[in-house]
Amino acid sequence: MVDERCCRGDRSAPKSEASNAAVAVQRHVVDRIHALKNKTVSVRVGKAVRKYNVVKYDGPNDLVFQ
């Protein structure tokens, strides 16, 4: 459930009870989001190779799309 709004960088609660609604998401979308949490990318810097997580933050209060 989405219980927060973001408008031009301002994050706050929804304006009204009517706009605080559950949004249906298909299961394959949820599966892809979970798969992104485990995905890494490799970057070659000279002879070294560094690995970075695609999703930097995945806590319960973090944004789904960062």
N, CA, C and O atoms as CSV, one atom per row, in Angstrom:
chain,resi,resn,atom,element,x,y,z
A,1,MET,N,N,0.840,-1.178,0.000
A,1,MET,CA,C,0.000,0.000,0.000
A,1,MET,C,C,0.882,1.237,0.000
A,1,MET,O,O,1.888,1.298,0.708
A,2,VAL,N,N,0.505,2.201,-0.783
A,2,VAL,CA,C,1.218,3.473,-0.834
A,2,VAL,C,C,0.572,4.406,0.181
A,2,VAL,O,O,-0.610,4.737,0.081
A,3,ASP,N,N,1.366,4.822,1.153
A,3,ASP,CA,C,0.803,5.684,2.190
A,3,ASP,C,C,1.574,6.999,2.291
A,3,ASP,O,O,1.617,7.637,3.343
A,4,GLU,N,N,2.173,7.380,1.178
A,4,GLU,CA,C,2.953,8.602,1.168
A,4,GLU,C,C,2.855,9.228,-0.218
A,4,GLU,O,O,2.705,8.517,-1.211
A,5,ARG,N,N,2.936,10.524,-0.289
A,5,ARG,CA,C,2.926,11.176,-1.585
A,5,ARG,C,C,4.239,11.936,-1.749
A,5,ARG,O,O,4.854,12.359,-0.771
A,6,CYS,N,N,4.648,12.097,-2.985
A,6,CYS,CA,C,5.860,12.849,-3.284
A,6,CYS,C,C,5.544,13.783,-4.439
A,6,CYS,O,O,5.154,13.338,-5.518
A,7,CYS,N,N,5.711,15.052,-4.216
A,7,CYS,CA,C,5.436,16.062,-5.240
A,7,CYS,C,C,6.581,17.065,-5.237
A,7,CYS,O,O,6.769,17.803,-4.270
A,8,ARG,N,N,7.343,17.086,-6.324
A,8,ARG,CA,C,8.477,18.009,-6.465
A,8,ARG,C,C,9.451,17.880,-5.298
A,8,ARG,O,O,9.956,18.877,-4.782
A,9,GLY,N,N,9.707,16.633,-4.888
A,9,GLY,CA,C,10.668,16.378,-3.820
A,9,GLY,C,C,10.105,16.484,-2.423
A,9,GLY,O,O,10.793,16.151,-1.458
A,10,ASP,N,N,8.871,16.938,-2.286
A,10,ASP,CA,C,8.240,17.052,-0.971
A,10,ASP,C,C,7.509,15.762,-0.655
A,10,ASP,O,O,6.561,15.398,-1.349
A,11,ARG,N,N,7.944,15.066,0.391
A,11,ARG,CA,C,7.306,13.816,0.795
A,11,ARG,C,C,6.442,14.063,2.017
A,11,ARG,O,O,6.895,14.635,3.008
A,12,SER,N,N,5.184,13.622,1.937
A,12,SER,CA,C,4.268,13.801,3.055
A,12,SER,C,C,3.135,12.785,2.939
A,12,SER,O,O,3.115,11.958,2.028
A,13,ALA,N,N,2.210,12.860,3.860
A,13,ALA,CA,C,1.048,11.965,3.842
A,13,ALA,C,C,0.103,12.398,2.716
A,13,ALA,O,O,0.143,13.551,2.289
A,14,PRO,N,N,-0.744,11.486,2.234
A,14,PRO,CA,C,-1.734,11.859,1.215
A,14,PRO,C,C,-2.615,12.998,1.727
A,14,PRO,O,O,-2.830,13.147,2.930
A,15,LYS,N,N,-3.118,13.796,0.787
A,15,LYS,CA,C,-3.900,14.970,1.158
A,15,LYS,C,C,-5.222,14.613,1.829
A,15,LYS,O,O,-5.656,15.298,2.755
A,16,SER,N,N,-5.858,13.549,1.365
A,16,SER,CA,C,-7.164,13.191,1.923
A,16,SER,C,C,-7.253,11.685,2.098
A,16,SER,O,O,-6.408,10.944,1.595
A,17,GLU,N,N,-8.261,11.241,2.802
A,17,GLU,CA,C,-8.493,9.810,3.004
A,17,GLU,C,C,-8.798,9.129,1.674
A,17,GLU,O,O,-8.436,7.970,1.471
A,18,ALA,N,N,-9.460,9.840,0.772
A,18,ALA,CA,C,-9.808,9.274,-0.536
A,18,ALA,C,C,-8.565,8.992,-1.377
A,18,ALA,O,O,-8.557,8.056,-2.177
A,19,SER,N,N,-7.522,9.790,-1.203
A,19,SER,CA,C,-6.315,9.566,-2.003
A,19,SER,C,C,-5.368,8.563,-1.357
A,19,SER,O,O,-4.348,8.217,-1.953
A,20,ASN,N,N,-5.675,8.094,-0.168
A,20,ASN,CA,C,-4.891,7.067,0.514
A,20,ASN,C,C,-5.507,5.715,0.191
A,20,ASN,O,O,-6.260,5.161,0.993
A,21,ALA,N,N,-5.188,5.186,-0.982
A,21,ALA,CA,C,-5.830,3.958,-1.441
A,21,ALA,C,C,-4.789,2.914,-1.820
A,21,ALA,O,O,-3.663,3.243,-2.194
A,22,ALA,N,N,-5.181,1.667,-1.717
A,22,ALA,CA,C,-4.319,0.568,-2.148
A,22,ALA,C,C,-4.288,0.530,-3.677
A,22,ALA,O,O,-5.295,0.786,-4.337
A,23,VAL,N,N,-3.127,0.210,-4.221
A,23,VAL,CA,C,-2.951,0.125,-5.662
A,23,VAL,C,C,-2.614,-1.313,-6.005
A,23,VAL,O,O,-1.665,-1.879,-5.463
A,24,ALA,N,N,-3.385,-1.903,-6.902
A,24,ALA,CA,C,-3.137,-3.289,-7.294
A,24,ALA,C,C,-1.877,-3.381,-8.155
A,24,ALA,O,O,-1.680,-2.587,-9.075
A,25,VAL,N,N,-1.033,-4.358,-7.842
A,25,VAL,CA,C,0.188,-4.593,-8.607
A,25,VAL,C,C,0.238,-6.086,-8.937
A,25,VAL,O,O,0.043,-6.937,-8.070
A,26,GLN,N,N,0.503,-6.378,-10.207
A,26,GLN,CA,C,0.559,-7.778,-10.610
A,26,GLN,C,C,1.780,-8.455,-9.999
A,26,GLN,O,O,2.804,-7.818,-9.754
A,27,ARG,N,N,1.653,-9.748,-9.758
A,27,ARG,CA,C,2.696,-10.512,-9.076
A,27,ARG,C,C,4.040,-10.440,-9.809
A,27,ARG,O,O,5.083,-10.356,-9.160
A,28,HIS,N,N,4.038,-10.471,-11.138
A,28,HIS,CA,C,5.317,-10.442,-11.861
A,28,HIS,C,C,6.054,-9.118,-11.662
A,28,HIS,O,O,7.282,-9.080,-11.747
A,29,VAL,N,N,5.323,-8.035,-11.399
A,29,VAL,CA,C,5.960,-6.753,-11.123
A,29,VAL,C,C,6.668,-6.816,-9.766
A,29,VAL,O,O,7.803,-6.360,-9.629
A,30,VAL,N,N,6.003,-7.372,-8.790
A,30,VAL,CA,C,6.603,-7.529,-7.460
A,30,VAL,C,C,7.840,-8.421,-7.543
A,30,VAL,O,O,8.858,-8.128,-6.916
A,31,ASP,N,N,7.757,-9.504,-8.308
A,31,ASP,CA,C,8.903,-10.410,-8.471
A,31,ASP,C,C,10.089,-9.691,-9.106
A,31,ASP,O,O,11.231,-9.907,-8.699
A,32,ARG,N,N,9.834,-8.844,-10.092
A,32,ARG,CA,C,10.925,-8.103,-10.751
A,32,ARG,C,C,11.555,-7.092,-9.799
A,32,ARG,O,O,12.770,-6.895,-9.821
A,33,ILE,N,N,10.749,-6.456,-8.973
A,33,ILE,CA,C,11.285,-5.506,-7.991
A,33,ILE,C,C,12.180,-6.235,-6.997
A,33,ILE,O,O,13.253,-5.742,-6.651
A,34,HIS,N,N,11.746,-7.410,-6.534
A,34,HIS,CA,C,12.571,-8.199,-5.617
A,34,HIS,C,C,13.859,-8.661,-6.283
A,34,HIS,O,O,14.903,-8.711,-5.634
A,35,ALA,N,N,13.805,-9.000,-7.564
A,35,ALA,CA,C,14.999,-9.428,-8.290
A,35,ALA,C,C,16.007,-8.283,-8.399
A,35,ALA,O,O,17.214,-8.516,-8.346
A,36,LEU,N,N,15.525,-7.061,-8.549
A,36,LEU,CA,C,16.425,-5.906,-8.619
A,36,LEU,C,C,17.227,-5.720,-7.335
A,36,LEU,O,O,18.370,-5.265,-7.374
A,37,LYS,N,N,16.631,-6.072,-6.202
A,37,LYS,CA,C,17.330,-5.921,-4.926
A,37,LYS,C,C,18.594,-6.769,-4.867
A,37,LYS,O,O,19.535,-6.422,-4.154
A,38,ASN,N,N,18.629,-7.875,-5.605
A,38,ASN,CA,C,19.783,-8.773,-5.587
A,38,ASN,C,C,20.735,-8.544,-6.754
A,38,ASN,O,O,21.781,-9.189,-6.829
A,39,LYS,N,N,20.395,-7.644,-7.656
A,39,LYS,CA,C,21.193,-7.437,-8.865
A,39,LYS,C,C,22.400,-6.537,-8.580
A,39,LYS,O,O,22.299,-5.556,-7.843
A,40,THR,N,N,23.533,-6.887,-9.174
A,40,THR,CA,C,24.735,-6.067,-9.082
A,40,THR,C,C,25.251,-5.774,-10.486
A,40,THR,O,O,24.955,-6.499,-11.435
A,41,VAL,N,N,26.018,-4.713,-10.598
A,41,VAL,CA,C,26.687,-4.392,-11.852
A,41,VAL,C,C,28.185,-4.336,-11.575
A,41,VAL,O,O,28.615,-3.918,-10.500
A,42,SER,N,N,28.962,-4.757,-12.549
A,42,SER,CA,C,30.419,-4.734,-12.428
A,42,SER,C,C,30.966,-3.579,-13.251
A,42,SER,O,O,30.562,-3.365,-14.394
A,43,VAL,N,N,31.895,-2.839,-12.652
A,43,VAL,CA,C,32.522,-1.712,-13.317
A,43,VAL,C,C,34.032,-1.925,-13.274
A,43,VAL,O,O,34.618,-2.114,-12.208
A,44,ARG,N,N,34.645,-1.892,-14.443
A,44,ARG,CA,C,36.090,-2.069,-14.514
A,44,ARG,C,C,36.763,-0.710,-14.386
A,44,ARG,O,O,36.452,0.228,-15.120
A,45,VAL,N,N,37.702,-0.624,-13.429
A,45,VAL,CA,C,38.479,0.589,-13.203
A,45,VAL,C,C,39.948,0.183,-13.286
A,45,VAL,O,O,40.518,-0.336,-12.325
A,46,GLY,N,N,40.544,0.424,-14.436
A,46,GLY,CA,C,41.920,-0.054,-14.640
A,46,GLY,C,C,41.922,-1.571,-14.623
A,46,GLY,O,O,41.212,-2.205,-15.403
A,47,LYS,N,N,42.717,-2.155,-13.737
A,47,LYS,CA,C,42.763,-3.614,-13.609
A,47,LYS,C,C,41.745,-4.132,-12.596
A,47,LYS,O,O,41.435,-5.323,-12.569
A,48,ALA,N,N,41.238,-3.245,-11.780
A,48,ALA,CA,C,40.289,-3.646,-10.737
A,48,ALA,C,C,38.863,-3.695,-11.287
A,48,ALA,O,O,38.506,-2.973,-12.218
A,49,VAL,N,N,38.073,-4.561,-10.688
A,49,VAL,CA,C,36.650,-4.648,-11.023
A,49,VAL,C,C,35.867,-4.429,-9.733
A,49,VAL,O,O,36.060,-5.137,-8.745
A,50,ARG,N,N,34.994,-3.450,-9.759
A,50,ARG,CA,C,34.164,-3.175,-8.578
A,50,ARG,C,C,32.739,-3.573,-8.871
A,50,ARG,O,O,32.242,-3.384,-9.982
A,51,LYS,N,N,32.077,-4.132,-7.854
A,51,LYS,CA,C,30.673,-4.514,-7.978
A,51,LYS,C,C,29.829,-3.578,-7.125
A,51,LYS,O,O,30.166,-3.268,-5.982
A,52,TYR,N,N,28.730,-3.142,-7.708
A,52,TYR,CA,C,27.805,-2.247,-7.016
A,52,TYR,C,C,26.405,-2.838,-7.049
A,52,TYR,O,O,25.993,-3.422,-8.051
A,53,ASN,N,N,25.680,-2.686,-5.958
A,53,ASN,CA,C,24.276,-3.080,-5.923
A,53,ASN,C,C,23.468,-2.091,-6.758
A,53,ASN,O,O,23.699,-0.884,-6.687
A,54,VAL,N,N,22.525,-2.594,-7.545
A,54,VAL,CA,C,21.661,-1.729,-8.342
A,54,VAL,C,C,20.754,-0.915,-7.420
A,54,VAL,O,O,20.552,0.279,-7.643
A,55,VAL,N,N,20.212,-1.549,-6.397
A,55,VAL,CA,C,19.363,-0.872,-5.416
A,55,VAL,C,C,20.211,-0.583,-4.181
A,55,VAL,O,O,20.687,-1.503,-3.516
A,56,LYS,N,N,20.395,0.690,-3.884
A,56,LYS,CA,C,21.252,1.064,-2.764
A,56,LYS,C,C,20.551,0.897,-1.416
A,56,LYS,O,O,21.163,0.468,-0.438
A,57,TYR,N,N,19.287,1.234,-1.377
A,57,TYR,CA,C,18.537,1.182,-0.117
A,57,TYR,C,C,17.244,0.412,-0.348
A,57,TYR,O,O,16.519,0.683,-1.305
A,58,ASP,N,N,16.957,-0.541,0.519
A,58,ASP,CA,C,15.730,-1.325,0.337
A,58,ASP,C,C,14.977,-1.528,1.641
A,58,ASP,O,O,14.352,-2.568,1.849
A,59,GLY,N,N,15.036,-0.551,2.504
A,59,GLY,CA,C,14.325,-0.620,3.767
A,59,GLY,C,C,12.827,-0.365,3.580
A,59,GLY,O,O,12.397,0.055,2.506
A,60,PRO,N,N,12.050,-0.613,4.604
A,60,PRO,CA,C,10.588,-0.450,4.503
A,60,PRO,C,C,10.147,0.986,4.248
A,60,PRO,O,O,9.036,1.204,3.764
A,61,ASN,N,N,10.985,1.970,4.561
A,61,ASN,CA,C,10.607,3.355,4.359
A,61,ASN,C,C,11.276,3.982,3.136
A,61,ASN,O,O,11.131,5.180,2.896
A,62,ASP,N,N,12.006,3.177,2.363
A,62,ASP,CA,C,12.689,3.692,1.175
A,62,ASP,C,C,11.771,3.624,-0.033
A,62,ASP,O,O,10.795,2.874,-0.050
A,63,LEU,N,N,12.105,4.425,-1.049
A,63,LEU,CA,C,11.315,4.474,-2.276
A,63,LEU,C,C,11.490,3.190,-3.076
A,63,LEU,O,O,12.553,2.570,-3.037
A,64,VAL,N,N,10.462,2.796,-3.791
A,64,VAL,CA,C,10.545,1.614,-4.653
A,64,VAL,C,C,11.447,1.914,-5.837
A,64,VAL,O,O,12.314,1.106,-6.170
A,65,PHE,N,N,11.259,3.064,-6.479
A,65,PHE,CA,C,12.073,3.480,-7.607
A,65,PHE,C,C,12.918,4.659,-7.171
A,65,PHE,O,O,12.398,5.748,-6.923
A,66,GLN,N,N,14.221,4.442,-7.077
A,66,GLN,CA,C,15.096,5.450,-6.492
A,66,GLN,C,C,15.664,6.380,-7.533
A,66,GLN,O,O,16.424,7.289,-7.199
